[in-house]
């Protein structure tokens, strides 16, 4: 067997960004929504809801995202202990996302900039199922439609996106990238042309888009606002219940405005793509004109006499490589590369073979 040691210049590392859809239907748009009655009626149902792309009892059903509701003061949930007020599952959910994103259990969410933003005492969290993406969500591709129970087209829906197309850099909280959720599409506010931010009039932004942890936080106060005529402040009149020691089932309320179950038939879509960086190792195999011209294939040698069966190859040696093996210093085979077709190699020819390893 012929071995040749590779030199450092024979190796090259490259990284490419690959974009793909998030949803199981192999489309950037999700427009059918289903829940599981078993999960919905279970102990976690009032606080945490899984959403499927088809009926949950079908073999093809897969969780697309989850909806949770968090409240800093425990509103919307039943207290763990009746002797301790304001401590419920919604408090736990709020604390989990605060620790995950803000990385500080004493901090609060601020929807918008830190000066004029609205303090976030409660939020809805949409978490994309981990199996739906490989590395991160792609900013600028999120388009989420929410529909109220009104049928007046002018005020019945809001269309949300992130503001990645309007900022040079995202906001960082610890190690997390954060973009503001705004009224607009494809990463730009509808009123950007007139200098607008896409925020609500009274409640700051519509929430946060956290692509690295596949999470969208929606500002409950913004969604609860009016969206009627001259009093329009950008909401959809979402009836979030913040009362203490109450089984409010708030995630179901958000599910209804995402899925269009409120009775509005204008059409709801949830568009989102993922992004993955694929690292590739390129290895360049160079066969000089004087190398790899003699075969060690036993079929070339007569078993009885030990002589070359084909005399033509004595004066004109040549080979037809089909495979490249990559070995370590201990002669252990690590990888095999197959050529699409054999190449002819003799003293008048040189070969350059590029091997690509993706990770």
C-alpha positions in Angstrom: 0.0 0.0 0.0 1.3 3.5 -0.9 1.3 6.2 1.8 2.1 9.9 1.4 2.3 12.3 4.3 0.2 15.4 4.0 1.7 18.8 4.6 0.1 21.7 6.6 -0.7 23.5 3.4 -2.8 20.6 2.2 -5.4 21.4 4.8 -8.0 24.2 4.6 -10.9 24.9 7.0 -14.0 26.8 5.7 -17.3 27.8 7.3 -20.5 28.4 5.3 -23.9 29.6 6.6 -26.9 27.5 5.5 -30.5 28.6 5.9 -33.4 26.2 6.0 -37.1 26.1 7.1 -38.0 25.5 10.7 -41.4 23.8 10.3 -42.1 20.1 9.6 -44.1 20.9 6.5 -40.8 21.8 4.8 -42.1 25.3 4.2 -41.1 28.6 5.9 -44.8 29.2 6.7 -46.9 27.4 9.3 -50.6 27.9 8.9 -52.3 24.9 10.6 -52.2 24.6 14.3 -53.2 21.8 16.7 -52.9 20.9 20.4 -53.1 17.7 22.3 -56.2 17.3 24.5 -54.2 15.0 26.8 -51.5 17.6 27.4 -54.0 20.4 27.5 -56.1 18.8 30.2 -53.0 17.6 32.2 -51.4 19.4 35.2 -49.1 21.5 32.9 -51.9 22.5 30.4 -52.9 25.8 32.1 -49.3 27.1 31.9 -47.6 25.3 29.0 -49.0 24.3 25.7 -47.4 22.3 22.8 -48.5 23.1 19.3 -48.4 20.6 16.4 -48.6 21.0 12.6 -51.4 18.4 12.4 -53.7 16.4 14.7 -51.6 15.2 17.6 -52.9 11.6 17.3 -51.4 11.1 13.8 -48.1 9.4 13.2 -46.9 12.5 11.3 -47.6 14.9 14.2 -44.6 16.7 15.6 -44.3 19.5 18.1 -43.5 22.8 16.3 -43.4 25.2 19.3 -44.6 25.6 22.8 -46.5 28.5 24.5 -45.9 29.4 28.1 -47.1 32.3 30.3 -44.9 34.0 32.9 -45.9 36.5 35.5 -43.4 38.1 37.9 -46.0 38.3 40.7 -47.6 34.9 40.1 -50.7 36.2 38.4 -52.7 33.8 36.2 -51.7 30.8 38.2 -52.8 28.8 41.2 -50.5 29.3 44.2 -48.3 26.3 45.1 -49.1 26.8 48.7 -52.3 28.6 49.8 -50.5 30.1 52.8 -47.9 31.7 50.4 -49.3 34.3 48.1 -47.9 35.4 44.7 -45.9 32.2 44.1 -47.3 30.0 41.4 -46.1 28.2 38.2 -46.2 31.5 36.3 -43.7 32.9 38.8 -41.4 29.9 38.1 -41.8 30.4 34.3 -41.0 34.1 34.6 -37.9 33.2 36.7 -36.7 30.5 34.3 -36.7 32.9 31.3 -35.2 35.7 33.3 -32.3 33.5 34.3 -31.9 32.1 30.8 -31.9 35.4 29.0 -31.0 38.2 31.4 -28.7 35.9 33.4 -29.6 37.9 36.5 -32.4 36.9 38.9 -32.9 40.5 40.1 -33.4 42.0 36.6 -36.6 42.8 34.8 -37.6 42.6 31.2 -37.9 46.0 29.4 -39.8 46.0 26.2 -38.1 48.6 24.0 -35.1 50.7 24.9 -34.0 51.0 28.5 -35.1 54.6 28.8 -38.6 54.6 27.5 -39.4 50.9 27.4 -42.3 49.4 29.3 -41.4 47.3 32.4 -42.3 43.7 31.7 -44.1 42.1 34.6 -45.6 39.4 32.4 -45.1 37.8 29.0 -45.9 35.0 26.7 -43.0 32.8 25.6 -43.0 31.0 22.3 -40.2 28.4 22.2 -39.5 26.6 18.9 -39.0 22.9 19.4 -35.3 22.0 19.5 -35.7 19.3 16.8 -37.0 22.0 14.4 -33.6 23.8 14.0 -29.9 22.9 14.4 -28.1 26.0 15.5 -30.0 29.3 15.7 -33.1 31.1 14.3 -32.5 33.5 11.5 -33.3 37.2 12.3 -35.5 38.9 9.7 -37.4 35.8 8.8 -40.0 35.8 11.5 -43.5 37.0 10.5 -46.2 36.2 13.1 -49.9 37.1 12.6 -52.1 37.4 15.6 -55.9 37.8 15.2 -58.5 39.1 17.6 -62.1 38.0 17.7 -63.0 41.2 15.7 -63.9 40.7 12.0 -63.1 44.4 11.1 -60.1 43.9 8.8 -58.7 47.3 9.7 -58.2 46.4 13.4 -58.6 42.6 13.6 -54.9 41.6 13.2 -51.4 42.6 14.0 -48.4 41.4 12.1 -45.2 41.1 14.1 -41.5 40.7 13.1 -38.2 41.5 14.7 -36.3 44.8 14.2 -33.1 43.2 12.8 -33.4 45.1 9.5 -33.4 48.4 11.4 -30.4 48.0 13.7 -26.7 47.6 13.0 -26.2 45.3 16.0 -28.5 43.4 18.3 -28.8 44.1 22.0 -26.8 41.7 24.2 -28.0 40.5 27.6 -25.1 38.4 28.8 -24.3 36.1 25.9 -27.8 36.3 24.3 -28.6 38.3 21.2 -31.9 40.1 21.5 -34.0 41.9 18.9 -37.2 43.9 19.6 -40.5 42.5 18.3 -42.3 45.2 16.3 -45.2 45.8 14.0 -43.9 45.1 10.5 -42.6 42.3 8.3 -39.2 40.8 7.3 -37.3 42.6 10.0 -38.6 46.1 9.2 -41.3 48.2 10.8 -44.3 49.2 8.7 -43.8 52.9 9.7 -40.0 52.8 9.3 -40.2 55.1 6.2 -41.5 57.9 8.5 -39.0 57.2 11.2 -41.2 54.9 13.2 -40.0 52.0 15.4 -43.0 49.7 15.1 -43.6 49.9 18.9 -47.0 50.3 20.5 -48.1 53.7 21.7 -48.2 53.0 25.4 -46.5 49.6 26.1 -43.1 49.7 24.3 -42.2 47.0 21.9 -44.2 43.8 21.4 -41.5 41.8 23.0 -38.1 40.2 22.3 -36.8 37.8 19.7 -34.0 35.7 21.0 -32.6 33.7 18.1 -29.9 31.8 19.9 -32.3 30.1 22.3 -35.1 29.8 19.8 -37.5 32.0 21.9 -39.9 34.8 21.2 -41.2 36.7 24.3 -44.4 38.6 23.7 -45.2 41.6 25.8 -48.6 40.7 27.4 -49.4 44.4 28.1 -49.0 45.3 24.4 -51.3 42.5 23.2 -53.9 43.4 25.8 -54.1 47.0 24.5 -57.0 48.3 22.4 -56.9 48.2 18.6 -60.0 50.2 17.8 -60.3 53.4 15.8 -58.9 56.5 17.5 -57.9 54.6 20.6 -55.7 52.2 18.6 -52.5 51.5 20.6 -51.5 48.4 18.6 -53.0 45.6 20.7 -55.6 42.9 19.9 -57.6 43.1 23.1 -56.0 39.9 24.3 -57.7 39.1 27.7 -54.7 38.1 29.7 -55.8 37.3 33.2 -53.3 38.5 35.8 -55.4 37.8 38.9 -53.7 36.0 41.7 -54.4 32.3 42.7 -56.3 31.8 39.5 -56.2 29.0 36.9 -56.4 31.5 34.0 -55.1 29.2 31.1 -53.5 32.2 29.4 -51.4 30.0 27.0 -54.7 28.8 25.5 -55.7 32.5 24.9 -52.5 33.2 22.9 -52.9 29.9 21.0 -56.3 31.1 19.9 -55.1 34.4 18.5 -52.1 32.6 16.7 -54.2 29.8 15.2 -57.2 32.0 14.3 -59.4 30.0 16.6 -61.0 33.3 17.7 -63.2 33.2 14.7 -61.3 35.6 12.5 -60.8 34.0 9.1 -58.4 36.5 7.5 -55.6 33.9 7.7 -52.8 33.5 10.2 -49.3 32.5 9.3 -46.1 31.9 11.3 -43.0 32.3 9.1 -39.6 31.5 10.5 -36.3 30.1 9.2 -33.2 28.7 10.9 -29.5 29.2 10.3 -26.6 26.8 10.6 -22.9 27.3 10.2 -21.4 24.2 8.5 -17.6 23.8 9.1 -15.8 22.0 6.2 -12.3 20.6 6.2 -10.8 20.5 2.7 -7.9 18.2 2.2 -5.9 18.4 -1.0 -4.3 15.1 -2.2 -1.5 15.7 -4.7 -0.2 12.8 -6.8 3.0 13.9 -8.6 3.9 12.4 -11.9 6.4 10.0 -10.3 4.0 8.8 -7.6 1.3 6.1 -7.5 2.0 4.7 -10.9 2.5 1.0 -9.8 -0.4 -1.1 -8.7 -0.3 -3.5 -5.8 -3.5 -5.3 -7.0 -2.8 -9.0 -6.8 -4.8 -9.7 -9.9 -1.8 -8.2 -11.9 0.5 -11.0 -10.8 0.3 -14.7 -11.8 -0.3 -16.8 -8.7 1.7 -19.7 -10.1 4.8 -18.0 -11.6 4.8 -14.6 -9.8 5.2 -12.8 -13.0 3.2 -9.8 -14.3 0.2 -11.1 -16.3 0.0 -8.0 -18.5 3.5 -7.3 -20.0 2.2 -4.0 -21.3 2.4 -2.5 -17.8 6.1 -3.4 -17.4 7.2 -0.7 -19.8 4.2 1.6 -19.4 3.1 1.4 -15.8 -0.2 3.1 -14.9 -2.9 2.9 -12.4 -6.6 3.8 -12.1 -7.2 5.1 -8.6 -10.8 5.0 -7.3 -10.5 5.6 -3.6 -8.5 7.8 -1.2 -7.9 6.7 2.4 -7.0 9.1 5.2 -4.8 7.5 7.9 -3.3 8.7 11.2 0.3 8.2 12.2 -0.6 4.7 13.6 -1.8 3.7 10.1 -5.4 3.6 11.4 -8.0 4.3 8.6 -10.0 7.4 9.6 -11.9 8.3 6.5 -12.5 7.1 2.9 -13.3 9.2 -0.1 -14.6 7.7 -3.3 -14.0 9.2 -6.7 -17.0 9.6 -9.1 -15.0 7.7 -11.7 -11.5 6.2 -11.9 -8.7 8.5 -13.1 -5.8 7.4 -15.2 -2.4 7.9 -13.6 1.0 7.4 -15.2 4.4 9.1 -15.4 3.0 11.7 -17.8 0.1 12.8 -15.5 -0.4 14.4 -12.1 -3.6 14.3 -10.1 -5.1 16.8 -7.6 -8.0 15.4 -5.5 -10.0 17.6 -3.1 -11.6 15.8 -0.2 -14.3 17.6 1.7 -15.3 16.7 5.3 -18.5 18.4 6.6 -19.2 18.8 10.3 
